[in-house]
């Protein structure tokens, strides 16, 4: 048995998204069926990003397991002979059996394209959103700057797909213009359901003058979907790439007006230990931050996490369940110790 990783590109126009659904054909369904036919055994793929109906991809990642002896790097060529012309596997390779595309740290890059002119260009109609109202790109850039960094993006998530944890990090958010084409290019460590499309819809409102650029920060602070702009059409969105982390970051810093912390991971590889220093955090965000960052350390390989709350004593309670974790005082008296391998009982 071997595990094969694929880079998958597709035109999402004729598909009901990535994930198998009852209401129409999906990318996952086509890949499963075609791989099963090619390899003469039941195959189920697991995708990194479950894109929505109508969304395109230049580099989604998927894996599957097979006992077939065909070399992993040749599978893409054989598969492309059988796939419809709007789906292509750009690359295939064997990876370790433990590799999972959704459980690896990565940077996702999306682009949202807007055709901003008086009359639509027919050849762009399937891959961009047409907006005849002139958009002020400079104001859109000002608004976009408010979203860079680690924030709670609850306002930018469709309510019915609300994730339990809505904090994400945006590393860069550019608004580019080339002739009549505006491209919103966004890089982050992950995105909530419809998050990129709601950001695009909100920035278009800024570009139209409906919202001043500074209002984007107010939307972020509201943590309310009703405060943000509309969800932009799916056809303008493309998943560009997923860049997987090759080495574990030694430090992860979270800094905004609500909280400031550093997660030290330099001892995970050698001692399976990490340290979290919380310098400040609003009371209403403290427990979520504690659970989220400790879980990140455990997911990255830490068996033990030392936590130090520099702002306020007494916020961590001995024996209390914080998600899957409980804490006890560190022997040195410098903080609190959590053992990630033993989840706390609720």
C-alpha positions in Angstrom: 0.0 0.0 0.0 1.3 3.4 -0.9 0.0 7.0 -0.5 0.0 9.2 -3.5 -0.2 13.0 -3.5 -1.6 14.9 -6.4 -1.7 18.6 -7.4 -5.1 19.1 -9.0 -6.3 22.0 -11.2 -9.8 22.5 -12.4 -12.3 24.8 -13.9 -15.1 24.7 -11.4 -17.8 26.1 -13.6 -19.6 22.8 -14.2 -19.1 21.3 -10.8 -20.9 21.5 -7.4 -17.6 22.1 -5.6 -15.0 19.6 -4.5 -16.8 17.5 -1.9 -19.2 14.7 -2.9 -22.8 15.9 -2.7 -26.2 14.6 -3.6 -27.2 17.6 -5.7 -24.7 17.3 -8.5 -21.4 16.2 -9.8 -18.2 17.2 -7.9 -14.4 17.2 -8.5 -13.9 14.5 -5.7 -16.5 12.3 -7.3 -14.9 12.4 -10.8 -11.4 11.8 -9.3 -12.7 8.8 -7.3 -14.4 7.3 -10.3 -11.6 7.8 -12.7 -8.9 6.6 -10.3 -10.9 3.5 -9.5 -11.2 2.7 -13.2 -7.5 3.4 -13.8 -6.1 1.4 -10.9 -8.7 -1.4 -10.9 -9.4 -1.0 -7.2 -11.7 1.2 -5.1 -10.1 4.6 -4.5 -11.2 7.5 -2.3 -9.3 10.8 -2.5 -8.9 13.3 0.4 -8.6 16.9 -0.6 -6.8 19.7 1.2 -9.3 22.4 0.3 -13.0 21.7 -0.2 -13.8 24.4 -2.7 -17.4 25.6 -3.2 -19.5 25.2 -6.3 -18.2 27.2 -9.2 -14.8 27.9 -7.6 -11.7 27.2 -9.6 -8.3 25.8 -8.7 -4.7 26.0 -10.0 -3.2 23.8 -7.3 -5.5 22.0 -4.9 -3.8 19.0 -3.1 -5.3 15.6 -2.7 -4.0 12.1 -1.6 -5.2 8.6 -2.0 -4.0 5.1 -1.0 -3.4 2.3 -3.5 -1.9 -1.1 -3.8 -1.4 -0.7 -7.6 2.2 -1.0 -8.7 2.0 1.9 -11.2 4.8 4.4 -10.2 3.3 7.3 -8.4 4.9 9.9 -10.6 3.3 8.2 -13.7 -0.2 8.2 -12.4 -0.9 11.9 -13.3 -0.2 11.2 -17.0 -2.4 8.1 -17.1 -5.1 9.8 -15.2 -5.2 12.8 -17.4 -6.0 10.6 -20.4 -9.2 9.6 -18.7 -10.3 12.9 -17.0 -12.6 15.4 -18.5 -10.8 18.4 -20.1 -11.8 20.7 -17.2 -9.8 18.7 -14.6 -6.1 18.0 -14.7 -3.6 16.4 -12.3 -0.5 18.6 -12.7 1.8 16.4 -10.6 1.7 13.1 -8.6 4.2 11.6 -6.2 4.5 9.1 -3.4 4.4 10.5 0.1 4.7 8.9 3.6 1.6 7.0 4.8 1.1 9.5 7.6 0.9 12.5 5.3 -2.5 14.2 5.4 -3.2 17.3 3.3 -5.5 18.9 5.9 -3.3 18.2 8.9 -0.1 19.8 7.7 0.8 23.5 8.4 0.5 25.4 5.1 -0.1 28.8 3.5 -3.1 28.9 1.2 -3.3 31.5 -1.6 -6.5 32.6 -3.3 -7.2 35.1 -5.9 -10.5 36.9 -6.6 -10.8 38.5 -10.0 -13.1 41.5 -10.8 -13.6 42.7 -14.4 -14.2 46.4 -13.8 -15.4 48.1 -16.9 -18.6 49.4 -18.5 -19.2 46.3 -20.7 -18.4 42.7 -19.8 -15.7 40.8 -21.7 -17.3 37.4 -22.7 -14.1 35.4 -22.5 -13.7 36.4 -18.8 -17.3 35.8 -17.8 -16.6 32.4 -16.2 -13.4 33.4 -14.3 -14.1 36.9 -13.0 -16.9 38.9 -11.5 -18.2 41.7 -13.7 -18.6 45.1 -11.9 -19.6 48.1 -14.1 -19.4 50.6 -11.2 -15.9 52.2 -11.1 -13.9 50.8 -8.1 -11.4 52.9 -6.2 -8.4 50.5 -5.8 -6.5 52.7 -3.4 -9.5 52.7 -1.0 -9.8 48.9 -1.4 -6.1 48.6 -0.4 -6.7 50.8 2.7 -9.6 48.6 3.7 -7.6 45.4 3.0 -4.8 46.5 5.3 -7.2 46.2 8.3 -7.5 42.5 7.8 -3.8 41.5 7.7 -2.6 39.6 10.8 -4.2 37.3 13.3 -7.8 38.2 13.9 -11.2 36.7 14.7 -12.9 36.6 11.3 -16.4 35.7 12.5 -17.9 38.6 10.6 -16.5 37.1 7.4 -17.9 33.6 7.7 -21.2 32.4 6.4 -23.3 31.7 9.5 -24.5 28.2 8.5 -20.9 27.1 8.0 -19.8 28.7 11.3 -16.6 27.0 12.6 -16.2 26.6 16.3 -12.9 28.5 16.1 -13.0 31.6 13.9 -9.5 33.0 14.4 -7.3 32.9 11.3 -4.1 34.6 10.2 -3.8 36.6 6.9 -0.2 37.0 5.9 -0.8 39.3 3.0 -3.8 40.8 1.2 -3.1 42.7 -2.0 -5.4 44.5 -4.4 -3.8 44.6 -7.8 -4.9 46.3 -11.0 -4.0 45.6 -14.6 -6.0 47.5 -17.1 -9.7 46.6 -16.4 -8.9 43.6 -14.2 -8.7 43.9 -10.4 -7.2 40.9 -8.5 -7.6 40.5 -4.8 -4.7 38.2 -3.8 -4.9 36.8 -0.3 -2.5 34.4 1.6 -3.4 32.9 5.0 -3.0 29.9 7.2 -6.6 28.8 6.5 -9.9 30.3 5.6 -13.4 30.0 7.1 -16.4 29.0 5.0 -17.0 31.7 2.3 -14.4 33.9 4.0 -12.5 35.0 0.9 -15.7 35.7 -1.0 -17.1 37.8 1.8 -13.8 39.7 2.0 -14.0 40.4 -1.7 -17.6 41.5 -1.5 -16.8 43.8 1.4 -13.8 45.4 -0.4 -15.9 46.0 -3.4 -18.3 48.0 -1.2 -15.3 50.0 -0.1 -14.2 50.5 -3.7 -17.7 51.8 -4.6 -17.7 54.2 -1.7 -20.4 52.5 0.2 -18.1 51.9 3.2 -15.1 54.1 4.1 -11.9 52.0 4.3 -11.8 52.3 8.1 -15.2 50.6 8.4 -13.5 47.3 7.6 -11.9 47.3 11.0 -15.3 48.0 12.6 -16.7 45.0 10.7 -13.9 42.9 12.0 -14.5 44.1 15.6 -18.3 43.4 15.3 -17.8 39.6 15.0 -21.2 39.5 13.2 -21.8 38.3 9.7 -24.5 40.9 9.2 -22.0 43.7 9.6 -19.9 42.7 6.5 -20.6 43.1 2.9 -22.2 40.5 0.5 -20.6 37.3 -0.5 -19.1 37.7 -4.0 -19.9 35.3 -6.8 -18.0 32.0 -6.8 -16.8 32.2 -10.4 -14.3 35.0 -9.6 -12.5 32.9 -7.0 -9.5 30.6 -7.7 -7.4 28.6 -5.3 -3.9 29.3 -6.5 -1.6 27.2 -4.3 -0.9 25.5 -1.0 2.6 25.9 0.3 3.4 23.3 3.0 5.7 24.0 5.8 9.1 22.3 5.4 10.4 23.1 8.9 8.5 23.9 12.0 8.6 27.6 12.9 10.6 28.2 16.0 8.2 31.0 17.1 4.6 31.9 16.3 3.5 35.3 17.3 -0.1 36.6 17.6 -0.4 40.3 17.9 -3.5 42.6 17.6 -5.4 45.0 19.9 -7.2 42.1 21.6 -4.2 39.9 22.4 -0.4 39.4 22.3 1.4 36.1 22.7 4.3 34.0 21.5 4.4 30.3 21.1 8.0 28.9 21.3 8.4 25.7 19.4 12.2 25.3 19.2 12.2 22.4 21.7 9.5 20.4 20.1 11.8 18.4 17.8 14.3 17.6 20.5 12.2 17.4 23.7 8.6 17.4 22.5 8.1 20.6 24.6 6.7 24.0 23.7 6.2 27.2 25.7 3.4 29.7 25.4 3.8 33.2 26.8 0.6 35.3 26.9 1.5 39.0 27.4 -2.0 40.3 27.2 -5.5 39.1 26.3 -9.0 40.3 26.7 -10.9 38.3 29.3 -13.5 37.2 26.9 -10.9 35.9 24.5 -8.5 34.3 27.0 -9.9 30.7 27.2 -10.3 30.4 23.4 -6.7 31.7 22.9 -5.4 29.2 25.4 -7.1 26.2 23.9 -6.4 27.2 20.3 -2.6 27.8 20.7 -2.0 24.9 23.1 -3.8 22.7 20.6 -1.6 24.1 17.8 1.5 23.2 19.8 0.3 19.6 20.4 -0.7 19.2 16.8 2.9 20.3 15.9 4.3 17.5 18.0 4.5 18.9 21.6 3.7 16.4 24.4 4.1 19.1 27.0 3.3 22.8 26.9 4.4 25.3 29.5 2.0 28.3 29.7 2.8 31.6 31.3 0.2 34.3 31.7 2.1 37.5 32.2 -0.9 39.8 32.4 -3.1 38.4 35.2 -2.8 35.6 37.8 -5.6 33.2 38.5 -7.0 32.9 35.0 -5.8 29.3 34.6 -7.6 27.0 37.0 -6.0 23.7 38.2 -7.8 20.6 36.9 -10.4 22.5 34.9 -11.0 21.2 31.4 -9.9 23.6 28.6 -11.1 21.8 25.6 -9.1 18.6 25.5 -6.6 19.8 28.1 -6.1 20.4 31.8 -3.4 22.3 33.6 -1.3 21.9 36.7 1.3 24.3 38.2 4.8 23.9 36.8 7.3 22.6 39.3 9.5 25.7 38.8 6.6 27.9 39.7 7.0 29.9 36.5 3.8 28.9 34.9 1.3 26.1 34.1 2.0 22.7 32.5 -0.4 20.9 30.2 0.1 17.3 29.0 -1.4 17.2 25.5 -1.3 13.4 25.2 -3.9 13.1 28.0 -7.1 15.0 27.1 -9.1 16.2 30.0 -12.5 14.8 30.7 -15.3 17.3 30.1 
